[in-house]
């Protein structure tokens, strides 16, 4: 197989969406039924990894802004607050965040309790300062009173607030971020306040949280327009379970996948160690259907023809213009 034709990519099955069960305006609070459907996603209880990532080590998400801006629909991703920057630029109407590290959903719960009542990005960053520890814990206890996860959330904040404070100060200085841009912060405030951020612990290759996200989006009638996997795909093969999870997400012709990777010979943005890649969801599904079993095969595709498909600025686009090499089964 030398290439995938555009017709092949566009005719790959895309799920028909149900009638909308919720208002697409992110400033409108979800109805009780829509909230029930959106939250009908299990925690899988994956084992705690040796290293935790309550903060991001990627800082050039602006390279994707032209691809995600005002796409609307749902954002599905892994990782911490970098998802907020991307979802806010997307003007997403729903966020589902699924991470293998059990700490990360607790960090999202911390943000979910603090952001709605914190008027500015500067004030939010200040809540993580060492001198604000007790006051912030008191606010978390107030906002999450009666929540069974509160003890775990308190422990997460107590152990991570110093690390998060240093990191968030850097994010605040980045004008192309959810803290550096007041309009993006306001969008995230609305999403949290309206109950549109759902964070779970899960394995994206298993029949669990991510598959349930697909069902929830289908029932709500919201297309998944942005899928962000950071560099997670480099650590697992494209198993049947992963392919089924990806197929379960109700996308459309505007849906895209965002990922980062490290690879010798690929340019990185200044001060970074990541190359940024954007790919239509239909294109990824088609290449997986053709037999691709690892994300490195996407890298091989970009390298062909003397690397003409590699973006010199640190971001590349993998779409139907890039021929698909013979899949290695």
PAVEX-322564 format. One line per 5 residues: number of its first residue (from 1); their letters; for each residue x, y, z of C-alpha. Coordinates in Angstrom, 1 decimal, padded with zeros to 4 digits. Layout:
% residues N
NUM> A> X,Y,Z ~ ...
% end
This chain:
% residues 329
1> XXXXX> 000.0,000.0,000.0 ~ 001.7,003.3,-001.1 ~ -000.8,005.9,000.1 ~ -004.3,006.4,001.5 ~ -006.6,008.4,-000.8
6> XXXXX> -008.7,011.2,000.5 ~ -011.8,009.3,-000.3 ~ -010.6,006.4,001.8 ~ -010.0,008.7,004.8 ~ -013.4,010.4,004.6
11> XXXXX> -015.4,007.3,004.1 ~ -014.0,005.7,007.2 ~ -016.9,005.2,009.5 ~ -017.7,008.2,011.7 ~ -020.4,007.6,014.4
16> XXXXX> -023.8,009.3,013.9 ~ -024.5,011.5,016.9 ~ -027.6,011.3,019.1 ~ -029.8,014.3,019.4 ~ -028.1,016.9,021.7
21> XXXXX> -029.0,016.4,025.3 ~ -027.2,019.5,026.6 ~ -026.7,023.1,025.6 ~ -023.5,023.5,023.6 ~ -022.9,026.9,025.2
26> XXXXX> -020.2,026.3,027.8 ~ -021.5,029.1,030.0 ~ -024.8,027.2,030.5 ~ -024.8,024.8,033.5 ~ -025.4,021.2,032.5
31> XXXXX> -028.8,019.9,033.3 ~ -029.0,017.2,035.9 ~ -029.5,014.5,033.2 ~ -026.7,015.8,031.1 ~ -024.4,015.9,034.1
36> XXXXX> -025.3,012.3,034.9 ~ -024.5,011.2,031.4 ~ -021.3,013.2,031.3 ~ -020.1,011.7,034.5 ~ -021.0,008.1,033.7
41> XXXXX> -017.3,007.3,033.3 ~ -015.6,004.9,035.7 ~ -012.3,005.3,037.5 ~ -010.2,002.2,036.6 ~ -007.9,002.2,039.6
46> XXXXX> -004.7,001.8,037.8 ~ -001.5,001.2,039.9 ~ 000.4,004.3,040.9 ~ 003.4,004.8,038.6 ~ 007.0,005.5,039.8
51> XXXXX> 006.9,009.0,038.6 ~ 003.9,011.5,038.7 ~ 003.1,014.3,036.3 ~ 000.7,016.8,038.0 ~ 002.4,019.4,035.8
56> XXXXX> 003.3,019.5,032.2 ~ 006.7,019.5,030.6 ~ 005.4,020.8,027.3 ~ 005.3,024.6,026.7 ~ 004.7,025.2,023.0
61> XXXXX> 001.1,024.3,022.7 ~ 000.6,027.6,020.8 ~ 002.0,025.6,017.7 ~ -001.4,023.9,017.6 ~ -003.6,026.9,018.1
66> XXXXX> -004.3,027.5,014.4 ~ -005.6,023.9,014.2 ~ -007.8,023.9,017.3 ~ -009.1,027.5,017.4 ~ -012.9,027.6,017.9
71> XXXXX> -013.5,024.0,016.8 ~ -016.1,023.6,019.5 ~ -017.3,020.2,020.5 ~ -015.6,018.0,023.1 ~ -012.0,017.8,024.2
76> XXXXX> -010.6,014.4,025.2 ~ -007.1,014.3,026.6 ~ -004.5,013.0,029.1 ~ -002.3,015.1,031.3 ~ -002.7,018.1,033.6
81> XXXXX> -003.5,021.7,033.0 ~ -002.1,021.9,029.5 ~ -005.4,020.4,028.5 ~ -007.1,023.6,029.7 ~ -005.0,025.8,027.4
86> XXXXX> -006.0,023.6,024.4 ~ -009.6,023.3,025.3 ~ -010.0,027.0,026.0 ~ -008.6,027.9,022.6 ~ -010.8,025.2,021.1
91> XXXXX> -013.8,026.9,022.9 ~ -014.8,023.4,023.9 ~ -018.2,022.6,025.3 ~ -017.1,019.6,027.2 ~ -013.8,018.2,028.6
96> XXXXX> -013.1,014.5,029.4 ~ -009.7,013.9,030.9 ~ -008.4,010.4,031.4 ~ -005.0,009.7,032.8 ~ -003.2,006.5,033.8
101> XXXXX> -001.6,008.3,036.8 ~ -004.2,008.3,039.7 ~ -002.8,011.6,041.0 ~ -003.7,013.5,037.8 ~ -007.5,013.3,038.2
106> XXXXX> -007.1,014.5,041.8 ~ -005.1,017.5,040.5 ~ -008.0,018.3,038.2 ~ -010.4,018.1,041.2 ~ -008.2,020.6,042.9
111> XXXXX> -008.5,023.0,040.0 ~ -012.2,022.3,039.8 ~ -012.7,023.4,043.4 ~ -010.5,026.5,043.2 ~ -010.9,028.0,039.7
116> XXXXX> -014.6,028.9,039.9 ~ -014.1,031.0,043.0 ~ -010.8,032.5,042.1 ~ -011.2,035.7,040.0 ~ -007.9,036.0,038.3
121> XXXXX> -005.0,033.7,037.1 ~ -002.7,035.6,039.5 ~ -004.9,034.8,042.5 ~ -005.1,031.2,041.5 ~ -001.3,030.8,041.3
126> XXXXX> -001.1,032.5,044.8 ~ -003.3,029.8,046.2 ~ -000.5,027.3,045.7 ~ 002.2,029.4,047.4 ~ 003.6,027.9,050.6
131> XXXXX> 002.2,030.6,052.8 ~ -001.3,029.9,051.4 ~ -001.3,026.2,052.1 ~ -003.6,026.2,055.1 ~ -006.0,028.7,053.6
136> XXXXX> -006.2,026.7,050.4 ~ -006.8,023.5,052.2 ~ -009.6,025.1,054.1 ~ -011.2,026.3,050.9 ~ -010.9,022.8,049.4
141> XXXXX> -012.6,021.3,052.5 ~ -015.4,023.9,052.2 ~ -015.9,023.3,048.4 ~ -015.7,019.5,048.6 ~ -017.4,018.9,051.9
146> XXXXX> -019.0,015.4,051.9 ~ -016.9,014.3,048.9 ~ -015.5,010.8,049.5 ~ -012.4,011.8,047.6 ~ -011.6,014.8,049.8
151> XXXXX> -008.9,013.1,051.9 ~ -007.0,012.0,048.8 ~ -007.4,015.5,047.3 ~ -006.0,017.0,050.5 ~ -003.0,014.7,050.4
156> XXXXX> -002.5,015.5,046.7 ~ -002.5,019.2,047.4 ~ -000.3,019.0,050.5 ~ 002.4,017.0,048.6 ~ 002.3,018.8,045.3
161> XXXXX> 001.4,022.4,045.9 ~ 005.0,023.6,046.1 ~ 005.9,021.9,042.8 ~ 002.7,023.2,041.2 ~ 003.3,026.7,042.4
166> XXXXX> 006.7,027.0,040.7 ~ 005.3,025.5,037.5 ~ 002.1,027.7,037.5 ~ 004.3,030.8,037.9 ~ 005.9,029.8,034.6
171> XXXXX> 002.6,029.1,032.9 ~ 001.4,032.5,034.1 ~ 004.3,034.2,032.3 ~ 003.3,032.4,029.1 ~ 000.9,034.6,027.2
176> XXXXX> -000.2,031.7,025.1 ~ -001.6,029.7,028.0 ~ -004.8,029.5,030.0 ~ -003.2,031.5,032.8 ~ -001.3,034.0,030.7
181> XXXXX> -004.5,034.9,028.7 ~ -007.4,036.3,030.8 ~ -009.9,035.3,028.1 ~ -008.7,031.7,028.2 ~ -008.9,031.6,031.9
186> XXXXX> -012.4,033.0,031.8 ~ -013.4,030.2,029.5 ~ -012.0,027.6,031.9 ~ -013.9,029.2,034.7 ~ -017.1,028.8,032.8
191> XXXXX> -016.4,025.2,031.9 ~ -015.7,024.3,035.6 ~ -018.7,026.3,036.9 ~ -021.1,024.7,034.4 ~ -020.0,021.2,035.3
196> XXXXX> -018.3,020.4,032.0 ~ -014.9,019.1,033.2 ~ -014.9,015.3,034.0 ~ -011.5,013.8,035.1 ~ -010.9,010.1,035.6
201> XXXXX> -008.1,007.6,036.2 ~ -007.9,005.1,033.4 ~ -005.8,003.2,030.8 ~ -006.5,004.5,027.3 ~ -005.8,001.0,025.9
206> XXXXX> -008.3,-000.8,028.2 ~ -012.1,-001.2,027.9 ~ -012.9,001.2,030.7 ~ -012.8,005.0,031.1 ~ -012.0,006.1,027.5
211> XXXXX> -014.6,003.7,026.0 ~ -017.1,005.2,028.5 ~ -016.2,008.7,027.4 ~ -017.2,007.7,023.9 ~ -020.5,006.4,025.1
216> XXXXX> -021.1,009.6,027.1 ~ -020.3,011.9,024.2 ~ -022.6,009.8,021.9 ~ -025.5,010.1,024.4 ~ -025.0,013.8,024.8
221> XXXXX> -024.7,014.3,021.1 ~ -021.4,016.2,021.2 ~ -018.7,015.5,018.7 ~ -015.2,014.9,019.9 ~ -013.2,017.5,018.0
226> XXXXX> -009.8,017.3,019.8 ~ -008.1,014.3,021.1 ~ -004.8,015.0,022.9 ~ -002.5,012.2,024.0 ~ 000.7,014.1,024.7
231> XXXXX> 003.5,011.5,024.3 ~ 001.6,008.6,025.8 ~ 001.3,006.6,022.6 ~ 005.1,006.1,022.5 ~ 004.7,003.8,025.5
236> XXXXX> 002.3,001.3,024.2 ~ 001.4,-000.5,020.9 ~ -001.8,000.2,019.1 ~ -003.7,-002.8,020.5 ~ -007.2,-003.9,019.5
241> XXXXX> -008.4,-002.3,022.7 ~ -006.8,001.1,021.9 ~ -008.2,001.0,018.3 ~ -011.7,000.2,019.6 ~ -011.4,003.1,022.2
246> XXXXX> -010.5,005.5,019.4 ~ -013.3,004.3,017.2 ~ -015.8,004.7,020.1 ~ -015.2,008.5,020.1 ~ -017.9,010.2,018.0
251> XXXXX> -015.8,012.4,015.8 ~ -016.6,014.1,012.5 ~ -014.6,015.6,009.6 ~ -013.2,018.4,011.8 ~ -011.9,016.1,014.5
256> XXXXX> -008.1,016.0,015.1 ~ -005.5,014.2,017.2 ~ -002.6,016.0,018.9 ~ 000.5,014.3,020.1 ~ 004.1,015.1,021.0
261> XXXXX> 007.2,012.9,020.5 ~ 010.9,012.9,020.7 ~ 012.9,011.6,017.8 ~ 016.4,012.3,016.6 ~ 016.5,014.5,013.6
266> XXXXX> 013.2,016.2,014.3 ~ 013.3,019.9,015.1 ~ 012.0,021.1,018.5 ~ 010.7,024.5,019.4 ~ 013.2,026.7,021.3
271> XXXXX> 013.9,025.4,024.8 ~ 011.8,022.3,024.2 ~ 012.5,018.5,023.8 ~ 009.3,017.7,021.9 ~ 008.1,017.7,018.3
276> XXXXX> 004.4,018.6,018.0 ~ 002.1,016.6,015.6 ~ -001.4,017.2,014.5 ~ -003.4,014.6,012.5 ~ -007.0,014.3,011.4
281> XXXXX> -008.8,011.7,013.5 ~ -010.0,010.1,010.3 ~ -006.5,009.8,009.1 ~ -005.3,008.1,012.2 ~ -008.2,005.6,012.1
286> XXXXX> -007.4,004.8,008.5 ~ -003.8,004.2,009.1 ~ -004.6,002.0,012.1 ~ -007.1,000.1,010.0 ~ -004.3,-000.4,007.4
291> XXXXX> -002.2,-002.2,010.0 ~ -000.2,000.5,011.8 ~ 000.6,-000.8,015.3 ~ 002.9,001.9,016.8 ~ 003.1,005.6,016.8
296> XXXXX> 006.7,005.4,015.4 ~ 005.1,004.4,012.1 ~ 003.7,007.9,011.9 ~ 007.2,009.2,012.4 ~ 008.5,007.0,009.6
301> XXXXX> 005.7,008.4,007.3 ~ 006.8,012.0,008.0 ~ 010.5,011.1,007.3 ~ 009.9,009.8,003.8 ~ 010.8,011.8,000.7
306> XXXXX> 013.8,013.3,002.4 ~ 011.7,014.6,005.3 ~ 009.7,017.0,003.2 ~ 006.7,016.4,005.5 ~ 008.6,017.4,008.7
311> XXXXX> 007.7,020.8,010.0 ~ 010.8,023.0,010.5 ~ 009.3,025.0,013.3 ~ 008.7,022.0,015.5 ~ 005.1,021.1,014.4
316> XXXXX> 004.1,018.7,011.6 ~ 000.8,017.8,010.0 ~ 000.2,014.1,009.2 ~ -002.8,014.0,006.8 ~ -003.8,012.5,003.4
321> XXXXX> -001.0,014.5,001.7 ~ 001.5,012.2,003.5 ~ 001.6,008.8,001.8 ~ 001.1,005.8,004.1 ~ 004.0,003.4,003.8
326> XXXX> 003.4,-000.4,003.8 ~ 002.2,-001.3,007.3 ~ 004.4,-003.6,009.2 ~ 002.1,-006.3,010.6
% end
